[in-house]
Every structure is written in C-alpha cells, then in structure tokens.
Amino acid sequence: MSRRSRRGRSLRIAGSALALTLLLPAGLLGSAPQAPASTAVPAHFVVVGPVGDGLAQTEDSVRAVGGTVVQSWPQIGVVVASSPDPAFAATVRQQPGVEQAGASRNLAEQLPPTESTQLETLEGHAGAVGTTAADGKEPLEADQWDLPQIKADQASAISQGSKDITVGVLDYGIDPTHPDLAPNLDVSRSVSCVNEGVPDQNQDAWQPQDPTQDHGTHVSGTIAAARNGVGVAGVAPNVTLASVRVIDDGGFIYPEYAICGFIWAAEHDFDVTNNSYFVDPWFLWCDSDPDQKAAAEAVRRAVAYAQGHDVVNVVSAGNSNWDLSQPIHDTESPNNGGPTQDRQTGPECHVLPGELPGVVAVSAVGVNAVKSYYSNYGQGSISVTAPGGDARQIPDTPSANGRILSSVPGGGWGWMQGTSMAGPHAAGVAALVRSTHPDWTAQQVIGALNDQSDPLPCPEDYDGDGDGVVDAVCAGGPTGTGFYGSGLINALNAVTR
C-alpha cells in the first residue's frame, strides 16, 4: 500500500515508488467527523440490512427518508445510497430494515492528488522488446532480483501456471495494450467499480485513464507478465488476469468501490484477487464511530462473500512502518478533504481490507530478505512476506536498483517499491498453487502458501532507514513472525508440492 505526505494517492494505493510509508490514521478515538454546514451535491452512504429478500425493506427505508438507492447487493445485505442531507445516516438508522448506516466519504470535498508516484521508467531501454536473453530469460529479467529471491525463475522451468486460473487485480486498471500483459488479460471479465459501485464493463472505464495511473499495470506485471521475449517476467506468466478498477481518477478507493470489486470477483469465477490498497478515507476504520462501523461491516461482508465463493484474497500490509498489533496514533484521517482528526486507535480500529478475517496479509522485504524500511508489521497481523523492494538494499544487478521492476502503461517498464509490490508476488504464488492443485479450496491454498514459505529470523537492532536508531521491534525471534508471518513465499514449492 502506498502513502504520501498529506497524503494524496500514495497513501491509498499500497505501494507506488514511494519514499515514505503506508496509510496513516487521524483523529480522536471515537470522535465523529465534523459535518459540513451544507452539502451542495448528494453525499454517499453505505446502508447495511438483512441478506436476501429482506433488503427490499431497507431500500424502501432509504427512499422514505429522501435517499436514492444507487446500488444494492441483496447477496450481502448492503445498499449504496445518496442524499443531500448530511443527517441522512442518523435518520435512516432509525428506519425498519436498517441495521447500520454511515457516510462513505466523510461528507468532505475531495482533494485532488498532490504528490507524484516517483516512478522510474525504462521506456527507452535497449533490448526491452523483442529480444530474449541468451540464457532464455526475458530481456529485462536480469534486473528482476525479486524472482530468484522467491525461486520464481526455477518454478517457471516447471510450471508457468494455468490459463484456467484467474487473478483479479483490484486497482487502477490494467493497460490492455501492454505487450507483457495483453496475452493474459481477459477483457470479457474486466470491469470498473468506481461509478458508485455500479459495474461498468466498458473498456474506457476499466483501463487506466492516463500514464500516471500506473499502479495496476505495474502489479499486474509482477503477477503474470508473459514470458514472450518482451520486457519482464511475472511470477505466474501463464495465468489469466482480469482488471477490476476500484481506484477513481482522484486516487481514492471508497467502500462501495471495494465492495463491488469483491462481489464481482466472487460472481465471475476469480481464483485469486490482489488488493494493493486500503479503503479511504480512513486509514483505520473504527467500530466506535457508527459511520465507520457501517462501512467496515459492508466491506467485511463483501470479502466474506468472496471467500465463500472460494476466492483467495491477497492484501498488502501497508507502508507506514506501523506495528499493527499495537495501538496506533492516527493524525491524518480522513484523507479526502476537510479537517483531519487526532486519535489514538485501539483494537476496535482496523485497516480495510488488510486486517479482515481470512485475507492473506503481505509485508515487504528488500533484496537482503530483511523487512523493507516502510513495511507495516505486527505479530498476528502478517500472513507471509514477499519482495516489495527497498531502495536502501542494493542488489547486484545491471541497474543496481532495489525497487521492483515491472510493466507500466504505454508499453514501458519501471521501478516501484511498497507492500503494493509485495502483495502481487504472493498473489502470483497463490495462482501457481491453484494451478498445481486445481481441486483445492481457497483455505487449502492459503494453508499451503503459509506452510510452503521459508521462515526468516528477526534481524538484530532493526534500523531500516540507516539513521542509527532502532525503527521497529520484531517479535518471534528465530521465526521472525512479527515481521514476516510464516516467512518468505516460495514459488518453487508451489509447483512441486
């Protein structure tokens, strides 16, 4: 996940080429967002009700108090509503068929992105297109230190994954013309969810709108860039990709976007989803606030629905160097306009979707297999770790770049770092496990992903930024579970066990 200073787009998408860290919270614990004096345009709300036919009463209640039903998912009991009334959530909570309700966007005017992703590109790199290296590798593979770190290069000699396995990339969209991605992209199952959670399969809707929307194309290359003599190689270069756009042009991922994405994955036979983001506008969603609680419950239901349809959901842990097992001081939420809050968050607050039950939460390491300086961590909060890049850990490669090299829009390649880059490595390995064992359930795949990982020990006196001060304390000693969960993912084990 990424994060920025203020924190524009990098805060939301869990790992652009950031020089900072991930998502941060913001505001007094339990204090409600300040309501605006007036609302010029309808605000959006998430309303939670009964699953199934009973949601019709919830929809009636929305309309009865002047709201408009924008989208409805009876399969999880969630309605997206709009209303010009800032008090809509409090009013509709009193109506029949309504279990919870809350504003999904804190009723503040959305701020435009204020910080670039600092992407380093390789568009003009000689030999990037149409030439395979003498050793049979892709032209730029010598700079992909991340593949041998998880033995993905060895795995590809045995299996490159099955076309029958689909990984849904919930992100900014995938460039459908990129030569490394086009061979594996299923446009028929690609969709945009950023129109208030209403699915839109128009290609103009689900593809990136401009070259700066590079995040989804980059993570997709890590998962499944084809071994075709062009550019780079993915962890699972023969599996199928689907683009599920959940990040809008402002760089925000609101609850209804993520909900739509998980429902789409569940109902279109996806095997794995990659989620390199956190849900806006709160870095941590707290059950002590009724608005946040309602939106968090809606997202939780959507994730559980996908899990119930046998989807493995891989999520990035975040780039704030937070210990997610401890209370967190949040001073930067909400991140989409209006005053931020200053709050000390506790166990009632969660990163969405990274701390939801059943997801595979991935921390990041650099080339030295040591926690990246920005990566979140925490005993019980991390499932596995994977290469996310670290500019301070320098590889012995032609470009000596410690970030992750992958595809970017417009047919180019570039380096980024973040847990956003770690997550897709794990998603690719999960796709390989599903290819090797197509009869396994999602829970069996997750179990294998953990069991087949290589434990990493805790580093002594961890100083990720090199300033001479200990930056994080790793729980778990020789097993390093606080930083690395079950360990570093292993693609070779995924295709041989």
C-alpha positions as CSV (number, residue, x, y, z in Angstrom):
1,M,0.0,0.0,0.0
2,S,1.2,3.5,-0.5
3,R,1.1,6.6,1.4
4,R,2.1,10.1,0.9
5,S,2.6,13.3,2.8
6,R,-0.9,14.8,3.0
7,R,-1.3,12.1,1.7
8,G,-2.5,12.0,-1.8
9,R,-2.5,8.9,-4.0
10,S,0.4,7.2,-2.4
11,L,-1.4,7.0,0.9
12,R,-4.2,5.0,-0.7
13,I,-2.6,2.6,-3.1
14,A,-0.4,0.4,-1.1
15,G,2.9,0.9,-2.8
16,S,3.9,3.3,-5.5
17,A,7.5,4.3,-5.9
18,L,7.2,6.0,-2.5
19,A,10.0,7.4,-0.4
20,L,7.7,7.5,2.6
21,T,5.4,4.9,4.2
22,L,1.8,3.5,4.0
23,L,-1.5,4.5,5.3
24,L,-1.9,6.5,8.5
25,P,-4.9,7.2,10.7
26,A,-6.1,10.6,12.0
27,G,-8.4,11.9,14.7
28,L,-9.6,11.5,18.3
29,L,-10.7,8.0,19.0
30,G,-14.5,7.9,18.9
31,S,-14.9,11.5,17.7
32,A,-17.2,11.8,14.8
33,P,-16.3,13.6,11.6
34,Q,-17.3,17.2,11.6
35,A,-20.5,17.6,9.4
36,P,-20.4,20.3,6.8
37,A,-22.9,23.2,7.2
38,S,-24.4,22.3,3.9
39,T,-24.0,19.8,1.1
40,A,-24.0,21.1,-2.4
41,V,-24.3,17.7,-4.0
42,P,-25.6,14.4,-2.8
43,A,-23.3,12.6,-0.5
44,H,-22.9,8.8,-0.5
45,F,-23.7,6.4,2.3
46,V,-23.5,2.7,3.0
47,V,-26.6,1.1,4.5
48,V,-26.4,-2.4,6.0
49,G,-29.5,-4.6,6.3
50,P,-30.6,-8.2,6.1
51,V,-29.2,-10.5,3.5
52,G,-31.6,-11.6,0.7
53,D,-35.2,-10.5,0.0
54,G,-35.4,-8.6,3.3
55,L,-33.1,-5.9,1.8
56,A,-36.1,-4.6,-0.1
57,Q,-37.4,-3.1,3.1
58,T,-34.0,-1.4,3.6
59,E,-34.3,0.1,0.1
60,D,-37.8,1.3,0.9
61,S,-36.5,2.9,4.1
62,V,-33.7,4.7,2.2
63,R,-36.3,6.2,-0.1
64,A,-38.7,7.0,2.7
65,V,-36.3,9.5,4.2
66,G,-35.4,11.1,0.9
67,G,-32.5,9.0,-0.2
68,T,-31.8,7.4,-3.5
69,V,-30.8,3.8,-4.0
70,V,-27.6,3.9,-6.1
71,Q,-26.6,0.2,-5.9
72,S,-27.9,-2.8,-4.0
73,W,-26.4,-6.1,-3.1
74,P,-29.0,-8.4,-1.6
75,Q,-26.4,-11.2,-1.5
76,I,-24.6,-9.4,1.3
77,G,-27.3,-7.1,2.6
78,V,-25.7,-3.8,1.6
79,V,-27.2,-0.7,-0.2
80,V,-25.3,2.3,-1.5
81,A,-27.5,5.4,-1.1
82,S,-27.1,9.1,-1.9
83,S,-28.7,12.0,-0.2
84,P,-28.2,15.8,0.0
85,D,-28.9,15.6,3.7
86,P,-25.8,15.4,6.0
87,A,-28.0,13.8,8.7
88,F,-29.2,11.1,6.4
89,A,-27.2,8.3,8.1
90,A,-28.5,9.2,11.5
91,T,-32.1,9.4,10.2
92,V,-32.1,6.2,8.2
93,R,-30.6,4.2,11.1
94,Q,-34.0,4.6,12.9
95,Q,-35.9,3.1,10.0
96,P,-37.1,-0.6,9.6
97,G,-34.8,-2.9,7.8
98,V,-31.7,-0.9,8.6
99,E,-29.0,-2.5,10.8
100,Q,-26.3,0.1,10.3
101,A,-25.7,3.1,8.1
102,G,-22.8,5.6,7.6
103,A,-21.3,8.1,5.2
104,S,-18.7,6.5,3.0
105,R,-16.8,9.7,2.2
106,N,-16.9,11.8,5.4
107,L,-19.1,14.4,3.6
108,A,-16.0,16.5,2.7
109,E,-15.0,17.8,-0.7
110,Q,-12.5,15.5,-2.4
111,L,-9.0,16.9,-2.7
112,P,-7.0,16.3,-5.9
113,P,-3.8,14.2,-5.7
114,T,-0.9,16.3,-4.6
115,E,2.2,14.0,-5.0
116,S,3.6,12.0,-7.9
117,T,4.4,8.4,-7.6
118,Q,8.1,9.0,-8.3
119,L,8.1,6.2,-10.9
120,E,11.5,5.4,-12.5
121,T,10.7,4.3,-16.1
122,L,12.6,2.3,-18.7
123,E,10.6,3.1,-21.8
124,G,13.8,3.7,-23.8
125,H,15.7,0.7,-22.5
126,A,17.7,-1.0,-25.3
127,G,16.6,-4.6,-25.8
128,A,13.4,-4.3,-23.8
129,V,11.3,-5.5,-26.6
130,G,11.6,-8.4,-29.0
131,T,14.9,-9.9,-27.7
132,T,15.2,-12.8,-25.3
133,A,18.5,-13.1,-23.3
134,A,20.9,-15.8,-24.3
135,D,20.0,-17.8,-21.1
136,G,16.4,-18.0,-22.2
137,K,15.3,-15.2,-19.8
138,E,13.3,-12.1,-20.6
139,P,15.2,-9.1,-21.8
140,L,14.9,-7.2,-18.5
141,E,14.9,-10.2,-16.2
142,A,18.4,-9.6,-15.1
143,D,17.1,-6.6,-13.1
144,Q,14.3,-8.7,-11.5
145,W,16.2,-9.7,-8.4
146,D,12.8,-10.5,-6.8
147,L,12.2,-13.6,-9.0
148,P,15.2,-15.6,-7.8
149,Q,14.6,-14.5,-4.3
150,I,11.3,-16.4,-4.2
151,K,12.6,-19.1,-6.7
152,A,10.0,-18.0,-9.3
153,D,12.7,-18.3,-12.0
154,Q,13.1,-22.0,-11.1
155,A,9.4,-22.5,-10.8
156,S,8.9,-21.2,-14.4
157,A,11.0,-24.0,-15.7
158,I,8.5,-26.5,-14.3
159,S,5.2,-24.6,-14.5
160,Q,4.2,-21.1,-15.5
161,G,0.6,-21.6,-14.2
162,S,-2.6,-22.5,-15.9
163,K,-4.8,-20.3,-18.1
164,D,-7.7,-21.7,-16.2
165,I,-6.7,-19.7,-13.1
166,T,-7.8,-16.1,-13.0
167,V,-6.3,-13.4,-10.8
168,G,-8.4,-10.3,-10.4
169,V,-6.4,-7.1,-10.0
170,L,-8.4,-4.7,-7.9
171,D,-6.6,-1.5,-8.6
172,Y,-6.3,1.5,-11.1
173,G,-6.9,-0.7,-14.1
174,I,-4.6,-2.7,-16.4
175,D,-3.3,-1.3,-19.7
176,P,-4.9,-3.7,-22.2
177,T,-2.3,-2.9,-24.9
178,H,0.8,-3.6,-22.9
179,P,2.8,-6.3,-24.7
180,D,3.7,-8.1,-21.5
181,L,0.0,-8.2,-20.3
182,A,-2.2,-8.4,-23.4
183,P,-1.6,-12.1,-23.9
184,N,-3.0,-12.9,-20.4
185,L,-5.7,-10.3,-20.0
186,D,-9.4,-11.4,-20.1
187,V,-11.2,-8.2,-21.2
188,S,-14.6,-10.1,-21.0
189,R,-14.3,-10.3,-17.2
190,S,-12.8,-6.8,-16.6
191,V,-14.9,-4.1,-15.0
192,S,-14.9,-0.7,-13.4
193,C,-16.4,-0.2,-10.0
194,V,-15.8,3.5,-9.5
195,N,-19.2,4.7,-10.6
196,E,-20.5,4.4,-7.0
197,G,-20.1,0.7,-7.0
198,V,-22.1,0.1,-10.2
199,P,-20.2,-2.3,-12.5
200,D,-19.2,-0.9,-15.9
201,Q,-17.5,-3.2,-18.4
202,N,-16.8,-0.5,-20.9
203,Q,-13.1,-0.7,-21.6
204,D,-12.7,3.1,-21.3
205,A,-14.0,2.7,-17.8
206,W,-11.7,-0.1,-16.5
207,Q,-8.4,0.8,-18.2
208,P,-6.1,3.5,-16.8
209,Q,-7.1,6.9,-17.9
210,D,-3.6,8.4,-18.3
211,P,0.0,7.2,-17.8
212,T,0.1,8.4,-14.2
213,Q,-2.4,5.7,-13.3
214,D,0.3,3.1,-13.4
215,H,-0.2,1.2,-10.2
216,G,-2.5,-1.6,-11.5
217,T,-0.4,-2.2,-14.6
218,H,2.7,-2.5,-12.5
219,V,1.3,-5.0,-10.0
220,S,-0.2,-7.0,-12.9
221,G,3.2,-7.5,-14.5
222,T,4.6,-8.9,-11.3
223,I,1.7,-11.4,-11.2
224,A,1.6,-12.5,-14.8
225,A,3.8,-10.7,-17.3
226,A,4.1,-13.2,-20.1
227,R,7.4,-15.0,-20.9
228,N,7.2,-13.9,-24.6
229,G,10.6,-12.3,-25.3
230,V,9.4,-8.9,-24.2
231,G,10.3,-6.9,-21.1
232,V,9.9,-8.7,-17.8
233,A,8.5,-12.0,-16.5
234,G,5.8,-12.4,-14.0
235,V,5.7,-14.9,-11.1
236,A,2.9,-16.9,-12.8
237,P,3.4,-15.9,-16.5
238,N,0.7,-18.1,-18.0
239,V,-2.3,-17.4,-15.7
240,T,-5.2,-15.1,-16.6
241,L,-5.6,-11.6,-15.4
242,A,-8.8,-9.5,-15.1
243,S,-8.8,-5.8,-14.5
244,V,-11.2,-4.6,-11.7
245,R,-10.9,-0.9,-11.4
246,V,-11.5,0.3,-7.8
247,I,-9.4,3.5,-7.7
248,D,-11.1,6.6,-9.1
249,D,-9.4,9.4,-11.0
250,G,-8.7,11.2,-7.7
251,G,-6.8,8.2,-6.4
252,F,-9.5,7.2,-3.9
253,I,-10.8,3.7,-3.0
254,Y,-14.2,4.3,-1.3
255,P,-16.0,1.4,0.4
256,E,-18.6,0.9,-2.4
257,Y,-15.8,0.5,-4.9
258,A,-14.1,-2.3,-3.0
259,I,-17.4,-4.0,-2.2
260,C,-18.2,-4.0,-5.9
261,G,-14.8,-5.5,-6.7
262,F,-15.1,-8.4,-4.3
263,I,-18.7,-9.1,-5.4
264,W,-17.5,-9.1,-9.0
265,A,-14.6,-11.5,-8.2
266,A,-17.0,-13.9,-6.4
267,E,-19.5,-14.0,-9.2
268,H,-17.1,-14.2,-12.1
269,D,-15.1,-17.2,-11.0
270,F,-11.9,-15.5,-10.0
271,D,-9.5,-17.7,-8.1
272,V,-7.3,-15.0,-6.5
273,T,-7.6,-11.3,-6.0
274,N,-4.8,-8.9,-5.4
275,N,-5.6,-5.9,-3.3
276,S,-2.7,-3.4,-3.1
277,Y,-4.6,-0.6,-1.4
278,F,-6.5,0.4,1.7
279,V,-10.1,1.7,1.7
280,D,-10.5,5.5,2.0
281,P,-11.0,8.0,3.6
282,W,-9.9,6.4,7.0
283,F,-6.5,4.8,7.4
284,L,-8.1,2.8,10.2
285,W,-11.9,2.2,10.4
286,C,-13.1,2.3,14.0
287,D,-16.2,0.5,15.3
288,S,-16.6,3.2,17.9
289,D,-17.9,5.5,15.1
290,P,-21.2,4.5,13.6
291,D,-20.4,5.8,10.1
292,Q,-17.1,3.9,10.0
293,K,-18.6,0.8,11.6
294,A,-21.2,0.6,8.9
295,A,-18.8,0.9,6.0
296,A,-16.4,-1.6,7.6
297,E,-19.2,-4.1,8.1
298,A,-20.2,-3.7,4.5
299,V,-16.6,-4.3,3.3
300,R,-16.3,-7.3,5.7
301,R,-19.4,-8.9,4.2
302,A,-18.1,-8.4,0.7
303,V,-14.8,-10.0,1.5
304,A,-16.5,-12.9,3.3
305,Y,-18.8,-13.3,0.3
306,A,-15.8,-13.7,-2.0
307,Q,-14.2,-16.1,0.4
308,G,-17.4,-18.1,0.4
309,H,-17.1,-18.3,-3.4
310,D,-13.6,-19.9,-3.0
311,V,-11.6,-16.8,-3.7
312,V,-8.1,-16.3,-2.2
313,N,-7.8,-12.6,-1.3
314,V,-4.3,-11.3,-1.1
315,V,-3.8,-7.8,0.5
316,S,-0.8,-5.5,1.1
317,A,0.0,-4.8,4.7
318,G,0.9,-1.1,4.2
319,N,3.8,1.2,4.1
320,S,3.8,3.2,7.4
321,N,6.3,1.1,9.4
322,W,3.4,0.5,11.9
323,D,3.2,-2.3,14.3
324,L,-0.4,-3.3,13.5
325,S,-0.6,-5.3,16.7
326,Q,-0.3,-2.2,18.9
327,P,-2.4,1.0,19.3
328,I,-1.7,3.5,16.5
329,H,-1.7,7.3,16.7
330,D,-3.6,8.4,13.7
331,T,-3.3,12.1,12.7
332,E,-4.1,12.1,9.0
333,S,-7.7,10.8,8.6
334,P,-9.9,11.5,6.8
335,N,-7.7,11.9,3.8
336,N,-10.1,13.3,1.2
337,G,-10.7,16.8,2.4
338,G,-11.8,18.7,5.5
339,P,-10.0,18.8,8.8
340,T,-8.2,15.7,9.9
341,Q,-8.6,14.2,13.4
342,D,-6.1,13.3,16.0
343,R,-7.0,10.0,17.6
344,Q,-5.3,7.1,19.4
345,T,-6.7,4.0,17.8
346,G,-7.1,0.7,19.6
347,P,-8.3,-2.9,18.8
348,E,-11.7,-1.6,17.7
349,C,-10.0,0.0,14.6
350,H,-8.8,-1.9,11.5
351,V,-7.1,-1.3,8.2
352,L,-9.5,-2.3,5.4
353,P,-9.2,-4.8,3.8
354,G,-5.8,-5.7,5.3
355,E,-7.0,-6.7,8.8
356,L,-10.2,-8.5,7.8
357,P,-10.5,-12.2,8.7
358,G,-9.3,-14.7,6.1
359,V,-7.2,-12.4,3.9
360,V,-3.6,-13.1,3.2
361,A,-1.7,-10.0,4.5
362,V,1.7,-9.5,3.0
363,S,4.6,-7.5,4.4
364,A,7.6,-6.4,2.2
365,V,11.3,-7.2,2.2
366,G,14.2,-5.9,0.1
367,V,16.9,-7.9,-1.7
368,N,18.6,-8.8,1.5
369,A,15.4,-10.6,2.7
370,V,15.1,-8.0,5.5
371,K,12.0,-6.0,6.2
372,S,11.7,-3.0,3.9
373,Y,12.1,0.2,5.9
374,Y,8.5,1.3,5.2
375,S,6.6,-2.0,5.6
376,N,4.0,-2.5,8.3
377,Y,4.4,-5.5,10.6
378,G,2.9,-7.0,13.7
379,Q,2.6,-10.3,15.5
380,G,-0.6,-11.9,14.2
381,S,-1.1,-9.2,11.6
382,I,1.1,-10.6,8.8
383,S,0.5,-13.9,6.9
384,V,3.6,-14.0,4.7
385,T,6.3,-11.7,3.3
386,A,7.4,-11.1,-0.2
387,P,9.7,-8.8,-2.2
388,G,8.4,-5.3,-2.2
389,G,11.6,-3.5,-2.8
390,D,13.8,-1.2,-0.7
391,A,15.9,1.5,-2.3
392,R,18.3,1.1,0.7
393,Q,19.0,-2.5,0.0
394,I,21.0,-2.6,-3.3
395,P,21.1,-5.7,-5.5
396,D,23.9,-7.0,-7.6
397,T,22.0,-6.4,-10.9
398,P,22.8,-4.4,-14.0
399,S,20.8,-1.4,-12.8
400,A,21.6,-1.9,-9.1
401,N,18.0,-0.8,-8.2
402,G,16.5,-2.2,-5.1
403,R,12.9,-1.5,-6.2
404,I,10.7,-3.8,-8.2
405,L,10.8,-3.7,-12.0
406,S,7.5,-4.3,-13.8
407,S,5.2,-3.1,-16.6
408,V,3.8,0.4,-16.8
409,P,1.1,1.9,-19.1
410,G,2.2,2.8,-22.6
411,G,4.3,-0.3,-23.2
412,G,7.1,0.6,-20.8
413,W,8.6,-0.8,-17.7
414,G,9.5,1.0,-14.4
415,W,10.6,0.5,-10.8
416,M,8.3,0.9,-7.8
417,Q,8.5,-0.1,-4.2
418,G,6.0,-0.8,-1.5
419,T,3.9,-3.5,0.1
420,S,1.8,-2.9,-3.1
421,M,4.6,-4.7,-4.9
422,A,4.9,-7.5,-2.3
423,G,1.2,-8.4,-2.5
424,P,1.3,-9.4,-6.2
425,H,4.2,-11.7,-5.7
426,A,2.1,-13.6,-3.2
427,A,-0.9,-13.5,-5.5
428,G,1.2,-15.0,-8.2
429,V,2.4,-17.8,-6.0
430,A,-1.2,-18.4,-4.9
431,A,-2.1,-18.7,-8.6
432,L,0.7,-21.2,-9.0
433,V,-0.6,-23.3,-6.1
434,R,-4.1,-23.2,-7.6
435,S,-2.7,-24.2,-11.0
436,T,-0.8,-27.2,-9.4
437,H,-3.9,-28.2,-7.3
438,P,-7.0,-27.0,-9.1
439,D,-9.2,-29.1,-6.8
440,W,-8.0,-27.4,-3.7
441,T,-10.2,-24.9,-1.8
442,A,-9.2,-21.4,-1.1
443,Q,-8.5,-22.4,2.5
444,Q,-6.2,-25.2,1.4
445,V,-4.3,-22.8,-0.9
446,I,-3.9,-20.3,1.9
447,G,-2.6,-23.1,4.1
448,A,-0.1,-24.1,1.5
449,L,1.0,-20.6,0.9
450,N,1.9,-20.4,4.6
451,D,3.3,-23.9,5.0
452,Q,5.5,-23.6,1.9
453,S,7.0,-20.3,2.9
454,D,10.6,-20.1,4.2
455,P,10.8,-18.7,7.7
456,L,13.1,-15.6,8.2
457,P,14.7,-14.8,11.5
458,C,14.2,-11.5,13.3
459,P,17.1,-9.0,12.5
460,E,19.0,-7.7,15.4
461,D,18.5,-4.0,16.2
462,Y,16.5,-3.3,13.1
463,D,17.4,0.1,11.6
464,G,15.6,0.2,8.3
465,D,16.5,3.8,7.4
466,G,20.1,3.6,8.5
467,D,19.9,6.6,10.9
468,G,21.4,4.6,13.8
469,V,18.0,4.4,15.6
470,V,16.1,1.1,16.0
471,D,13.0,1.6,13.9
472,A,10.9,-1.5,14.8
473,V,11.0,-4.4,17.1
474,C,10.5,-7.9,15.6
475,A,8.5,-10.4,17.6
476,G,9.1,-14.1,17.1
477,G,12.9,-14.4,17.4
478,P,14.3,-17.1,15.1
479,T,10.9,-17.4,13.3
480,G,10.5,-13.7,12.7
481,T,6.7,-13.9,12.7
482,G,6.2,-10.3,13.8
483,F,7.9,-9.0,10.6
484,Y,7.4,-11.9,8.2
485,G,4.5,-14.0,9.3
486,S,5.0,-17.6,8.1
487,G,8.0,-16.5,6.1
488,L,9.1,-15.6,2.6
489,I,6.9,-17.1,-0.1
490,N,8.3,-19.8,-2.3
491,A,7.2,-20.2,-5.9
492,L,9.2,-23.4,-6.4
493,N,7.4,-25.1,-3.6
494,A,4.1,-24.0,-5.1
495,V,4.7,-26.0,-8.3
496,T,6.5,-29.1,-6.8
497,R,4.5,-29.9,-3.7
